[in-house]
Amino acid sequence: APTAACYAHGPAHGPAHGPAHGPARGPGCHRQPRPAATMPASDLIPLDPRPRPTSVEPYRPRNPAKTALFRLIVDQYETVKATWEDRFERELGPWPYYVDDQVRAFLGCAHPGRGFARIRCPTCAHEFILPHSCRVRVLCPSCSQRRALDWAYWLTESVLADVPHRQWVLGVPKRLRKFFLYDRSLLGHLPRLAAKVLQKTFRQIADRRTDALPGIVASLHTSASDFTWHPHVHLLVSEGLFDEDGTFLPIDTAGFTAVRAVEEAYRTEVFELLRGQDLIDDDVIDNMRSWAHSGFSAFNDTKVLPGDTDSFFTITKYLARSPISQQRISYDPSGTGLVRLRLRRPHWQTGANELNFDPLVALAHILVHLHSPRFKATRQYGGYSVRVRARVRSLLGGASAGGLAPSIPSRPNPDGSVTRRKPWALLLALTIGVQALECPKCGDRLKLIAVIQEPLVIDKILRHLSIDPSIPEPQPARGPPCTQQLDLGYAEFEPDPTSTWDDTWDGDGNDGPDSEDDGSDNGDGDGYDDDDYIEPEPPDELPVIWVDDE
């Protein structure tokens, strides 16, 4: 019988399992167990319906309602929205119109009230419900990670060539970042300009014609590690050029000369973009060119060697990552009431490893990084563009124009084609070591028996299971706190009734004199003589005015 390390491959364990498992073994395979994240595909997808022993953690549906980000949005979202124009618009730009829909969708992510699938074991009849996800980018870390994994596997297996690559990062100075904050349509130009600059610089280094192109994968990021607005472009670029027939021509882009040339060319292109939009003029450009440091940045320290599939996958996954990490955010509304953010590295000014934010400020800086539904943050240029890869594919007779050795089988469609998305359960097994389709009781393969989306059916099933079907809603906006009182030193009040004030005065100048007035008027038409007016005594306590902290 096979050992546990062989993962129930059967008594005839042999070379059919591929080189990933090692050389051919007999009945007594004694190789050490590997973590689930490195198991080959044959271990993750059962080839027969026989029950298999559970060797990794069973799947437990996630509960976003217990996360700090979820509680922060429920508590503070409506207040941030109500105070945005007065408190945040000057710093963070106008209110994004698409935020409402994304926040509502995120609050319903993994909530059975939005719909769910019924999963059942055919052997032991164990059953549970699997809620639908929201598929919101950036704001939902789980759905963003799923998208990043799909994109990384697609690039690694279908696009990237097995040649040296470098990761480039291009940024703009603080003085120009506000333009991209107030006009989000300008953000899409940054990856295009970065790819244009790299293509031009690489051709100059190689002294090649315009038909040679580097392979470029670009991803736009807008957030720094502390959620400040910092638009920059991450690029994975081949260390060379691809000719018309797909031949690779290696070049060396390491060193200060290439980096400086890319930075200077990128600065020129950004200046031309903003000047064409009438956002800056020649005086601003001349002033910024006189700076000792341009404010623009270019880095290419990370290099990936051919054959290093794991590094390719790690970098491409990083390119599409969400700026929000559940592990770095903590929120304690019942305690300090602050949002604590753990930094990836010490802060560049203070050296602190974590920052504390007011909840409204923290949520406002998170929401500003959300993209509109049709915004494309990841792109391919040059040798990795769709047009070039299609041309190379035609030259190869329909074979793949790029891609490293596939590490995971793609999901086949009924017509025989292969979809870009990987199976959900397979991604869970590779990333967090969870076998989502193994029964936690008997180890058999779980089956999908129904997808429930009708509201009436959802409500009936969830109430039968004693689950609240209502989706959480943000709490209403709260008013400003009354935390400070100012003593202005004076106040308006009614005159003392014991004074000589004429109660019959109505402002028409015809008022009769009172018992203590001589009937004269000083000519100002107020009906009484100011010389005979007695100033009333001020009260013992002056009224106070309650104002906001601001």
C-alpha positions in Angstrom: 0.0 0.0 0.0 1.3 3.5 -0.7 2.5 5.6 2.1 0.9 8.9 3.2 3.6 10.8 1.4 2.4 9.3 -1.9 -1.0 10.9 -1.4 -3.1 7.9 -2.4 -1.6 7.5 -5.8 -2.4 3.8 -5.7 -0.2 0.7 -5.3 1.2 1.1 -8.8 2.8 4.4 -8.3 5.1 4.9 -11.3 6.4 7.4 -13.8 3.0 8.4 -15.0 2.9 11.1 -12.4 5.5 13.2 -14.3 8.9 14.5 -13.4 7.5 16.9 -10.7 7.2 13.9 -8.4 10.6 12.5 -9.1 11.8 9.2 -10.6 9.7 6.1 -10.9 8.9 4.5 -7.6 7.5 1.2 -6.6 4.8 0.4 -4.1 6.8 1.9 -1.2 7.2 5.6 -2.2 9.1 7.1 0.7 9.5 10.7 -0.5 8.9 13.4 2.1 5.5 15.1 2.0 5.5 18.5 0.3 3.4 21.5 1.3 0.1 21.9 -0.6 1.3 25.0 -2.3 4.0 23.0 -4.2 2.0 19.8 -5.0 1.7 19.0 -8.7 -1.6 19.3 -10.4 -2.2 15.5 -10.3 -2.3 15.7 -6.5 -4.8 18.5 -6.5 -7.3 17.3 -9.1 -8.5 13.7 -8.4 -8.3 11.4 -11.4 -10.8 8.9 -10.1 -13.9 9.2 -7.9 -12.5 7.0 -5.1 -12.4 8.6 -1.6 -9.0 10.1 -0.7 -7.7 10.8 2.8 -7.7 14.5 3.9 -4.1 15.6 4.1 -4.6 19.4 4.4 -6.8 21.8 6.1 -10.5 21.6 5.2 -12.2 24.6 3.6 -13.9 27.1 5.9 -15.9 29.8 4.1 -14.4 33.2 4.9 -16.4 35.8 6.9 -15.5 39.4 5.8 -17.8 40.8 8.5 -15.1 40.0 11.1 -12.4 42.0 9.4 -11.2 45.4 10.4 -11.9 46.9 6.9 -15.5 45.7 7.0 -16.2 47.2 10.4 -14.5 50.4 9.4 -16.7 50.8 6.3 -19.9 49.9 8.2 -19.1 52.5 10.9 -17.7 55.4 9.0 -18.7 55.2 5.3 -21.8 57.4 5.4 -20.0 59.9 7.6 -17.1 60.1 5.2 -19.5 60.6 2.3 -21.5 63.3 4.1 -18.3 65.3 5.0 -16.3 64.7 1.9 -17.0 68.0 0.2 -16.1 70.1 3.3 -13.3 68.0 4.7 -11.6 65.9 2.0 -12.4 67.3 -1.4 -9.5 69.9 -1.4 -7.0 67.2 -0.6 -8.4 64.1 -2.3 -10.4 65.5 -5.2 -14.1 65.2 -5.9 -16.2 62.3 -4.6 -15.9 59.3 -7.0 -19.3 58.5 -8.4 -18.6 54.7 -8.6 -17.7 54.2 -4.9 -21.3 53.6 -3.7 -21.8 50.6 -5.9 -18.5 49.0 -5.0 -19.0 49.6 -1.3 -22.5 48.0 -1.3 -21.1 45.0 -3.3 -18.2 44.6 -0.9 -20.5 44.5 2.1 -22.4 41.7 0.5 -19.2 39.7 -0.5 -19.4 36.1 0.9 -22.8 36.9 2.4 -25.4 34.2 1.6 -28.1 36.9 1.2 -26.6 37.7 -2.2 -26.9 34.2 -3.4 -25.0 31.0 -2.8 -24.1 27.5 -4.1 -25.1 24.3 -2.4 -22.2 21.9 -2.1 -22.8 18.2 -1.0 -20.8 15.1 -0.6 -22.3 12.1 -2.5 -20.9 9.6 0.0 -21.7 10.9 3.4 -24.3 13.6 2.4 -22.4 16.3 4.2 -23.6 19.7 2.8 -22.9 23.4 3.2 -23.6 26.6 1.3 -20.9 28.6 -0.5 -21.8 32.3 -0.8 -21.0 34.3 -3.9 -18.1 36.8 -4.0 -18.4 40.4 -5.0 -15.6 40.6 -7.6 -14.8 44.2 -6.6 -11.3 45.3 -7.4 -9.0 47.0 -4.9 -11.5 47.4 -2.1 -12.0 43.6 -1.6 -8.6 42.0 -0.8 -9.9 38.5 -1.4 -11.5 39.1 -4.8 -8.5 41.3 -5.8 -6.1 38.4 -4.9 -8.2 36.0 -7.0 -7.9 38.3 -10.0 -4.2 38.8 -9.4 -3.6 35.0 -9.3 -5.5 34.4 -12.5 -3.6 37.2 -14.3 -0.3 35.9 -13.0 -0.9 32.3 -14.1 -2.1 33.5 -17.5 1.0 35.7 -18.0 3.4 33.0 -16.8 1.9 30.2 -18.9 0.8 32.1 -22.1 2.6 35.4 -22.5 6.0 35.7 -21.0 9.0 34.3 -22.9 11.6 32.3 -21.2 14.2 35.1 -21.4 15.8 37.4 -18.8 13.5 40.2 -17.5 13.7 43.2 -15.2 11.2 44.9 -13.0 11.0 48.6 -13.6 9.2 51.2 -11.4 8.6 54.7 -12.7 7.1 57.5 -10.5 6.2 61.2 -10.8 7.0 64.0 -8.3 4.6 65.2 -5.7 4.0 68.5 -7.5 2.4 66.7 -10.4 0.4 64.0 -8.6 -2.6 66.2 -7.9 -3.3 66.5 -11.6 -3.8 62.7 -11.8 -6.0 62.8 -8.7 -8.4 65.4 -9.9 -8.5 64.0 -13.5 -8.5 60.2 -13.4 -8.5 60.0 -17.2 -4.8 61.0 -17.1 -3.9 57.9 -15.2 -4.3 55.7 -18.3 -1.5 57.6 -20.0 1.2 56.7 -17.5 1.6 53.1 -18.5 1.5 54.0 -22.2 4.2 56.7 -21.7 6.4 54.3 -19.6 6.2 51.6 -22.3 7.0 54.2 -25.0 10.0 55.4 -23.2 11.4 51.9 -22.5 10.9 50.9 -26.2 12.8 54.0 -27.4 15.6 53.6 -24.9 16.1 49.9 -25.6 16.3 50.5 -29.3 19.0 53.2 -28.7 21.0 50.8 -26.5 20.8 48.0 -29.1 21.1 50.4 -32.1 18.2 48.6 -33.8 15.5 49.6 -36.2 12.0 50.3 -35.2 10.8 46.8 -35.9 12.4 45.3 -32.8 10.3 45.6 -29.6 10.8 44.6 -25.9 8.2 42.6 -24.2 6.4 44.8 -21.6 3.8 44.0 -19.0 2.7 47.2 -17.1 0.5 47.7 -14.0 -0.6 51.1 -12.6 -0.5 51.6 -8.9 -1.8 54.7 -7.1 -1.1 54.0 -3.4 2.0 54.2 -1.3 2.4 51.8 1.7 0.7 54.4 4.0 -2.3 55.0 1.6 -1.1 58.4 0.4 -1.7 59.2 -3.3 1.3 58.1 -5.3 0.7 57.2 -8.9 3.5 55.0 -10.3 3.9 52.2 -12.9 5.3 48.8 -12.3 6.6 47.0 -15.4 8.1 43.6 -16.1 10.3 44.1 -19.2 12.3 41.7 -21.2 16.1 42.2 -21.0 16.3 42.6 -24.8 14.3 43.0 -28.0 12.1 40.7 -30.1 12.6 40.8 -33.8 9.8 40.5 -36.4 10.1 36.7 -36.5 10.2 36.4 -32.7 14.0 36.1 -32.4 15.2 37.5 -29.1 18.1 40.0 -29.1 19.6 40.3 -25.5 20.9 43.7 -24.2 22.2 44.9 -20.9 20.0 47.6 -19.2 21.6 47.4 -15.8 23.6 50.4 -14.6 23.1 54.1 -14.0 23.2 55.1 -17.6 20.1 53.2 -18.8 18.2 54.1 -15.7 19.1 57.8 -16.0 18.1 57.8 -19.7 14.7 56.2 -19.0 14.0 58.7 -16.1 14.9 61.7 -18.3 12.8 60.5 -21.2 9.9 59.7 -18.9 10.0 63.2 -17.4 9.9 64.8 -20.9 6.9 62.7 -21.9 4.9 63.5 -18.7 5.7 67.2 -19.1 4.4 67.1 -22.7 1.2 65.3 -21.5 0.4 67.9 -18.9 1.3 70.8 -21.1 -1.0 69.4 -23.8 -3.8 69.4 -21.2 -3.1 73.1 -20.3 -2.3 72.0 -16.7 1.3 73.4 -16.7 3.1 75.9 -18.8 6.7 76.4 -19.8 7.5 78.4 -16.7 6.6 75.4 -14.5 8.6 73.1 -16.7 11.7 75.3 -16.6 11.3 75.6 -12.8 11.1 71.8 -12.3 14.0 71.2 -14.6 16.2 73.5 -12.4 15.7 71.2 -9.4 18.8 69.4 -8.1 16.6 66.2 -8.1 14.0 65.9 -10.7 11.4 64.3 -8.5 10.9 61.6 -11.0 12.1 58.1 -10.1 13.2 55.0 -12.1 14.4 51.7 -10.6 15.3 48.4 -12.2 17.1 46.5 -9.5 15.1 43.3 -9.7 16.1 40.8 -12.4 14.5 37.4 -13.2 16.6 34.8 -14.9 15.2 32.3 -17.5 13.6 29.2 -16.1 12.8 30.8 -12.8 9.0 30.2 -13.1 8.4 30.9 -9.4 10.0 34.4 -9.5 8.0 35.2 -12.7 4.8 34.2 -11.0 5.7 36.1 -7.8 6.4 39.4 -9.6 3.4 39.3 -11.9 1.2 38.6 -8.9 2.7 41.6 -7.1 2.1 43.8 -10.2 -1.7 43.1 -9.9 -2.0 43.1 -6.1 -4.4 45.3 -4.1 -3.0 48.0 -2.0 -5.2 46.9 0.9 -4.0 44.1 3.1 -6.2 42.7 5.9 -3.1 41.7 7.9 -1.8 45.2 8.1 -5.0 47.0 9.2 -6.5 46.9 12.7 -9.5 48.9 13.9 -10.8 49.1 17.5 -13.9 51.2 17.6 -14.6 50.4 21.3 -11.1 51.2 22.4 -8.9 53.9 21.0 -11.2 54.4 18.0 -8.1 54.7 15.7 -7.1 52.7 12.7 -3.7 51.2 13.0 -1.7 50.5 9.8 1.4 48.3 10.0 3.9 49.4 7.4 5.9 47.0 5.2 9.1 48.9 6.0 9.9 51.7 8.5 8.5 55.1 7.6 11.0 57.2 5.6 10.6 60.2 7.9 9.9 58.9 11.4 11.2 55.4 11.2 7.9 54.1 12.8 6.7 50.6 11.9 3.1 51.5 12.2 0.8 54.6 11.8 -2.4 55.6 13.6 -5.2 57.3 11.7 -8.5 58.9 12.5 -11.1 56.5 11.1 -12.6 59.0 8.8 -9.2 60.0 7.4 -8.1 56.3 7.0 -11.3 55.4 5.1 -11.2 58.5 2.9 -7.6 57.6 1.8 -8.6 54.0 1.1 -11.6 55.0 -1.1 -9.6 57.4 -3.2 -7.7 54.5 -4.7 -10.8 52.7 -6.1 -11.0 52.6 -9.9 -14.0 53.0 -12.1 -15.5 49.7 -13.3 -14.1 50.0 -16.9 -10.7 51.3 -15.9 -7.9 49.0 -17.1 -4.9 49.0 -14.7 -2.9 46.2 -16.3 -1.7 46.2 -19.9 0.7 44.5 -22.3 2.9 46.4 -24.8 5.6 45.7 -27.4 6.4 42.1 -27.9 3.7 41.0 -25.4 0.9 43.0 -27.0 -2.0 41.1 -28.5 -1.2 42.1 -32.1 2.5 41.0 -31.9 1.7 37.7 -30.2 -1.0 37.0 -32.8 1.6 37.6 -35.6 4.2 35.4 -34.0 1.6 32.7 -33.4 0.7 32.7 -37.1 4.4 32.4 -38.0 4.7 29.4 -35.7 1.7 27.7 -37.3 -0.7 28.3 -34.5 1.6 27.3 -31.7 1.8 29.4 -28.5 3.7 32.7 -29.0 5.1 32.7 -25.5 4.7 31.3 -22.0 6.8 29.2 -19.7 6.1 25.6 -18.8 2.5 25.4 -17.5 2.5 24.5 -13.8 -1.3 24.1 -13.5 -3.7 22.7 -16.0 -6.2 25.2 -17.4 -9.9 24.5 -17.1 -11.2 23.0 -20.4 -14.5 24.3 -21.9 -17.1 22.1 -23.5 -15.9 23.1 -27.0 -12.3 22.0 -26.2 -10.9 25.5 -25.7 -9.1 26.6 -22.5 -10.3 29.5 -20.4 -8.0 32.0 -18.8 -9.5 31.6 -15.3 -8.2 28.8 -13.0 -10.5 26.7 -10.9 -11.3 28.4 -7.7 -10.6 25.3 -5.5 -7.2 24.9 -7.2 -6.1 28.4 -6.4 -7.0 27.9 -2.8 -4.9 24.8 -2.6 -1.9 26.5 -4.2 -2.1 29.8 -2.2 -3.2 28.8 1.3 -3.0 25.0 1.3 -6.8 24.3 1.5 -8.5 21.5 -0.3 -11.9 23.2 -0.9 -13.5 20.2 -2.8 -12.6 17.5 -0.3 -15.2 16.4 2.2 -14.0 17.2 5.7 -15.7 14.0 7.0 -14.9 11.3 4.5 -12.4 12.8 2.1 -14.6 12.2 -1.0 -15.0 14.7 -3.8 -17.7 17.3 -3.1 -20.3 18.1 -5.8 -22.1 21.2 -6.8 -25.9 20.5 -6.7 -27.5 23.9 -7.1 -26.9 27.6 -7.5 -29.4 29.7 -5.6 -30.0 33.3 -6.9 -33.8 34.0 -6.5 -34.4 36.3 -3.6 -37.5 34.4 -2.3 -35.7 31.1 -2.4 -32.6 32.6 -0.7 -34.7 34.0 2.1 -36.6 30.8 2.6 -33.5 28.6 2.8 -31.5 31.0 5.0 -34.4 31.4 7.5 -34.7 27.6 7.6 -31.0 27.5 8.5 -31.4 30.3 11.1 -29.2 32.6 9.1 -30.1 36.3 8.7 -30.6 37.0 5.0 -30.3 40.8 5.3 -27.0 42.2 3.9 -25.2 44.7 6.2 -25.7 48.3 5.5 -23.5 51.3 6.5 -24.6 53.1 9.7 -26.1 56.6 9.2 -23.8 59.5 9.1 -23.3 61.1 12.5 -23.3 64.8 13.3 -20.2 66.7 14.3 -19.2 66.2 18.0 -19.7 68.9 20.6 -16.4 68.8 22.3 -15.4 72.4 22.9 -17.0 75.6 24.1 -15.8 79.1 23.4 -16.4 82.1 25.8 -16.5 85.0 23.3 -16.5 87.6 26.1 -19.7 89.3 25.0 -23.3 88.4 24.1 -26.5 90.0 22.9 -29.3 89.9 25.5 -32.6 91.7 26.2 -32.3 95.0 28.2 -33.1 95.1 31.8 -36.9 95.8 32.2 -36.2 98.1 35.1 -34.2 100.5 32.9 -35.7 103.6 31.2 -36.3 101.8 27.9 -39.5 102.9 26.2 -41.7 99.8 25.6 -43.9 101.8 23.2 -41.2 102.4 20.7 -41.9 100.9 17.4 -39.3 102.6 15.2 -41.5 105.1 13.5 -40.2 108.2 15.4 -43.6 109.0 16.8 -43.3 107.3 20.1 -44.5 109.1 23.2 -42.3 109.9 26.1 -42.3 107.8 29.2 -42.7 109.0 32.7 -39.0 109.7 33.2 -38.3 111.2 29.7 -38.6 114.9 29.0 -40.0 114.2 25.5 -36.9 115.5 23.7 -35.2 113.7 20.9 -31.6 114.0 19.9 -32.5 113.9 16.2 -31.7 110.4 15.4 -35.4 109.4 15.0 -35.4 106.6 17.6 -38.1 108.2 19.8 -36.1 108.8 22.9 -33.2 110.9 24.2 -30.0 108.9 24.3 -28.7 111.2 27.1 -31.4 109.9 29.4 -30.8 106.2 28.5 -29.3 104.1 31.3 -27.0 101.2 30.3 -28.3 98.0 31.8 -26.0 95.9 33.9 -24.7 92.7 32.1 -25.8 89.4 33.5 -23.6 87.4 35.8 -23.1 84.5 33.3 -22.5 85.1 29.6 -24.0 82.6 27.1 -21.6 80.2 25.4 -21.6 78.9 21.8 -20.9 75.2 21.1 -18.7 74.7 18.1 -17.0 71.8 16.4 -13.3 70.9 16.9 -12.5 72.4 13.5 
